[in-house]
Amino acid sequence: MARKVYFSFHYDRDVVRVSRIRNSNVVASNYDRTTFLDHADWESIKKQGDSAIKNWIDNQLIGSTVTCVLIGRLTDTRRWVHYEIEQSILRKNAILAVYVHNMKDFGGNTDGPGFNPLAKHKVGNRDLDLIAPAYDWELHDGYKNFGLWIDEAVTNFRKIDHFRG
């Protein structure tokens, strides 16, 4: 089943790794993706201020059914990632986390693992990181399994009262 997936991540630090995921055949062929900004677009939106960033995020989340938080070393430090998570909870999106630190950048370098930002959010009285599945793109073969991860997240979230209906 085609789903619209919203990708949340630290743009400046992880855009190369995220581009590899977004351009993988499993994502391109089976899931609609939200608009992917290039650096100039992101800088233009940032210059317009916080309300412009919020509006852009809110507009990109419209119609999405799944939010995939791509976790690099510093993703948890990004306030817009936390805003995207909160908005995804309000919109009742299924949520999953995928660690990207083991993926190589253009220089062939990997990174250290980051803290899962889902751990700072709750659904009702439940910690989101205990509800949402988390995977490592490289160690858990994301190219092969990404679609299964999305489907698992949707199935898991349908079982939670907050996300029904």
Secondary structure as GFF3:
##gff-version 3
##sequence-region A 1 165
A	DSSP	beta_strand	3	8	.	.	.	ID=ss1
A	DSSP	alpha_helix	11	22	.	.	.	ID=ss2
A	DSSP	alpha_helix	25	30	.	.	.	ID=ss3
A	DSSP	beta_strand	31	33	.	.	.	ID=ss4
A	DSSP	alpha_helix	39	47	.	.	.	ID=ss5
A	DSSP	alpha_helix	50	61	.	.	.	ID=ss6
A	DSSP	beta_strand	66	71	.	.	.	ID=ss7
A	DSSP	three_ten_helix	75	77	.	.	.	ID=ss8
A	DSSP	alpha_helix	79	90	.	.	.	ID=ss9
A	DSSP	beta_strand	94	99	.	.	.	ID=ss10
A	DSSP	three_ten_helix	117	120	.	.	.	ID=ss11
A	DSSP	beta_strand	122	123	.	.	.	ID=ss12
A	DSSP	beta_strand	126	127	.	.	.	ID=ss13
A	DSSP	alpha_helix	128	131	.	.	.	ID=ss14
A	DSSP	beta_strand	134	136	.	.	.	ID=ss15
A	DSSP	alpha_helix	142	158	.	.	.	ID=ss16
A	DSSP	three_ten_helix	161	163	.	.	.	ID=ss17
###
